Amino acid sequence: MFLDLLLFYTTAFFVLLAIFSAFALIFLVPFFIDPAWSTLSADFDPEGTNCTTVLGVYREGRRKKGFYSNFLWGKGGTQIIVLCPAVKVVIHIYWGA
């Protein structure tokens, strides 16, 4: 009786360990480990750049569709509803001295 319970709980433990390990491999590697490894191994410029935010506007309203937006997004009304933040950024790249 005791050996049967020991075998059952040992098997249940290793089955759950295998399931959680599989989920860790499925979700942890592509979403956390790979981007972190790619960032660490990237060859970034040590000088960097200087980014300055010039303008930030939250746009909302309607805008007329152009020919290509009708062509790409399907037929229908002549206006689209715009709800988006628009940020204008100026980037100054420093070339080697």
N, C-alpha and C positions, 0 to 999 in steps of 0.2 A: 504494500500500500504506500509506504513512504517513498520507495523508489519510483513508483508510478507518478506521484505528485512532483517529485524532484525532476523527473524527465519531462513532465508537462510544463512546469514553470520555466525550466531551462530552454525548452523548445520555443515557448511563447516569447521569452526574452530575446532570443536570437532572431526570431521572425520579426518582432517589432524593431529590433536594431537594424535589420536588413531593410525594412520599409523606410525608416527614418533616414538611413544612409542613402537610399535611392532618391528620396525627395531632396536631400541636401545636394546630391550631385546634379539633379535636374534643375534646381532653382538657385543654389548658392553659386555654382561655378559660372553660369553665363551672365548673371546679374551683378555679382559682387567681385568675384575673384578675377575674372578675365578683364573687366575694365580697369581694375586696380593694377593688374600686371601690365596691361598695355600702357597705362599712364606712367608707371615707373620705368618701363623700358623705352619710352618715347624719347626722341632726340629733340628736346625743346631748345629754343634759342636762350642762352643764359642772360642775354641783355633784355629780352622781352619787348613789350610795346607799352605805349601809354594810351589808354582808352579814356575818352572823355564823353560823357553823356551831354548832348547838346539840347535835346528836346524830348519830352515825354508827353504824349497825348493819348487819352482814351477815346477812341473813335466809336461812335454809335450813330446809326441812322441808316438811310437808304442811298444806294448808288446805282446809277444806270449800268446795265450789263453791256459789255462790248461784244463784238462779233465772236471773238475767240472764246470768251466765257460762255456764251450761248452754245458754241460748238462743243466745248469740252464738258460742260456741266449739264447739258440737256436743254430741251426746249421748255418754254413756259413763260413766266412773267418777264417783264422788261427791267425789273429792278431786283437787286439783292440787298439783304439786310446785313449791315456791317456792325459787328461787336468785337472790337479788338484793341489791345493797347499797341500803340506805335511808338517806338523809341528810336531816335536818331543818334548814332554814335559816331564819333570821329576817332579814327585809329591812326596814331603816329608810330611808324616803324622806324627804329633806330638801326641804321646800317653800320657795319663795323667801322671803327675809328682808325 
